[in-house]
Amino acid sequence: MKKFDVVTLGCKVNQYESEALEKLFETSGYEKVQGKEAADVYVINTCTVTGQAAAKSRQQVSRAKKKNPNAKIAVIGCYSQVTPEEIEALGGVDVIIGTKHRGRVIELLEESERLGSTINIVDNIKQNQEFDELDSSTERDMTRAYLKIQEGCNMYCSYCIIPYARGPISSREIDNIVEETQNLADKGYKEVVLTGIHVESYGKDKGKEYYRLIDVVERVAEVNGIERIRLSSVEPRVITDEFLERYKDTKKGCDHFHLSLQSGSDTILKAMNRKYTTAEYKEKVDLIRKYLPKASITTDIIVGFPGETKELFEETMSFVDNITFAKIHVFPFSRREGTPAYDFPNQVQGPDKKQRAHDLSLKEEKISEDFLDSFIGDNLDVLFEFDSSQPQFSEGYSTNYLRVKVQRDDDLINQIRTVKIMEREGQVLKGIVI
Ligand code: SF4
């Protein structure tokens, strides 16, 4: 039996797609490699969101070739979609696929072997509006499952390469989403994460009458066995009274929102082509807390965007003090060829970017610890997922996505229990099951 390996870079959507491809290989008579075993076939699912991600993708291709010089190699995903010629230039790659038609990887590998030449099927992403159905429900991690509901993005933030890699928005049929949710519930999953490239755009490609993100949340909540629904990442515009009322009424929507901010300066938000101001962002956070008082707000912030002076950076530093974030992911600006910001004047020098990322990360550490400490003495519902490296503990996540550990009890895995929080240890809360 031929051995295969799927190497994944990048986001949860890439991980979801890689799991679907693993299932495809396994149901087509291939066997997944174990440990350090070399494979006969490698699929590298690439990322190009930053220059570093693209470099890591190239490294994985050469690593596969080193592991087995005779292996067949397919390079797929965002990096292939945006710059297929750079993949061709690597040499020794048999199949090149972008962000569509990934389900054809085995057929194309076999055809490339027959022809003895490289097959490149990367086409113009803008022409393809159909959602690429890939069913991932595999038994990897038995507590939380990612569920891809949408593809692509029409926002064109000035720094972002994703719309050029993933194309225009396309939404999955809502009945297919519910069907996959039922499969997951039948396998014992209690939590699903609705994911995509721009989930709040769900349904907008199918006309005014079609379902929207909140309809998907409600339909998924009706599936027996599913007890928690999480959203991957959303933007302030989707947060309305109606959205939050219906979300809360499902009694399964988790009180955790990854609400991308990107900058705390209105000047920079405008240059980024983001569709909100800092005041609107704050307003939406307050609205979330009106409906879900314990809600965690996590976010992404880019530092060192072209034109970001010290003063504008200070605006970001003081803005984050008013939000009470649970976590901030800090990214130094990465110039991506093909995006408008690549050619913006006043590019910030590397050392300044590094310093700003350091300063904001330092502040972030204190902010996230203060947020965790605010739950000491409180009760949180935790879905236990694994036994921690410290043998005497079992760990899991609360609905507002805080990591919690309790005295080890093997029966806890994949169970939801209420935990009284007693103390914090680093970034983990410690408590007792009540
Ligand atoms: S919303 Fe902006 S940052 Fe997010 S994927 Fe779309 S273009 Fe990129």
Residues whose N, C-alpha, C, O or C-beta is under 5 A from the ligand:
A	BS01	SF4	C153 M155 Y156 C157 C160 I162 I197
